[in-house]
């Protein structure tokens, strides 16, 4: 794969992870501070993008249908990372 394509893929991965993390973090904050709906992903994932990655990976394997419904963009990334799921 050409270097430009690798760079573009890396940027797309990081942008998607950051966007999903920020949305999750906002939901976790609202749940904790304002009594909003609890997140089904472990709220510890809101402590940093690295922890969000770990929590999201677990959910990808434990509850794949729900994960795919609520985090479609991440599911696509993880399909490529872990190998396509059937």
C-alpha positions as CSV (number, residue, x, y, z in Angstrom):
1,X,0.0,0.0,0.0
2,X,1.4,3.4,-0.9
3,X,2.5,5.7,1.9
4,X,-0.2,8.2,1.0
5,X,-2.9,5.5,1.3
6,X,-1.5,4.3,4.6
7,X,-1.5,7.9,6.0
8,X,-5.1,8.5,4.8
9,X,-6.2,5.2,6.4
10,X,-4.5,6.1,9.6
11,X,-6.1,9.5,9.7
12,X,-9.6,8.0,9.0
13,X,-9.1,5.5,11.8
14,X,-8.0,8.1,14.3
15,X,-10.7,10.6,13.4
16,X,-13.4,7.9,13.7
17,X,-12.0,6.7,17.1
18,X,-11.8,10.3,18.4
19,X,-15.3,11.1,17.2
20,X,-16.8,8.0,18.8
21,X,-14.9,8.5,22.0
22,X,-16.0,12.1,22.4
23,X,-19.7,11.1,21.8
24,X,-19.4,8.2,24.3
25,X,-17.6,10.5,26.8
26,X,-20.4,13.0,26.6
27,X,-23.0,10.4,27.3
28,X,-21.1,9.0,30.2
29,X,-20.7,12.5,31.7
30,X,-24.4,13.3,31.3
31,X,-25.2,10.0,33.0
32,X,-22.8,10.5,35.9
33,X,-23.3,14.2,36.6
34,X,-26.9,14.8,35.5
35,X,-28.7,11.5,36.0
36,X,-29.0,10.8,32.3
37,X,-29.4,7.3,30.8
38,X,-26.5,5.0,31.7
39,X,-24.3,3.8,28.9
40,X,-24.3,0.1,28.1
41,X,-20.6,0.3,27.5
42,X,-18.5,0.4,30.6
43,X,-18.2,4.0,31.7
44,X,-14.6,3.5,32.4
45,X,-14.1,3.9,28.7
46,X,-14.8,7.6,29.1
47,X,-11.5,8.0,31.0
48,X,-9.4,8.1,27.8
49,X,-9.4,7.1,24.1
50,X,-7.2,4.2,25.0
51,X,-9.6,2.8,27.5
52,X,-12.5,3.5,25.2
53,X,-10.7,1.3,22.6
54,X,-10.5,-1.5,25.1
55,X,-14.1,-1.2,26.2
56,X,-15.3,-1.0,22.6
57,X,-13.3,-4.0,21.6
58,X,-14.9,-6.0,24.4
59,X,-18.4,-4.9,23.3
60,X,-17.6,-5.7,19.7
61,X,-17.1,-9.4,20.6
62,X,-19.6,-9.7,23.5
63,X,-22.6,-7.9,22.0
64,X,-21.8,-7.6,18.3
65,X,-25.3,-6.9,17.1
66,X,-25.9,-4.1,19.6
67,X,-22.4,-2.7,19.0
68,X,-23.0,-2.7,15.3
69,X,-26.3,-0.9,15.7
70,X,-25.0,1.8,18.0
71,X,-21.4,2.1,16.7
72,X,-21.6,1.3,13.0
73,X,-18.5,3.3,12.1
74,X,-16.4,1.6,14.8
75,X,-17.7,-1.8,13.8
76,X,-16.4,-1.2,10.3
77,X,-13.0,-0.3,11.6
78,X,-12.9,-3.3,13.9
79,X,-14.0,-5.6,11.1
80,X,-10.9,-4.5,9.2
81,X,-8.7,-4.7,12.3
82,X,-9.9,-8.1,13.6
83,X,-10.9,-9.6,10.2
84,X,-14.4,-9.4,8.7
85,X,-17.1,-10.9,10.9
86,X,-19.8,-13.1,9.4
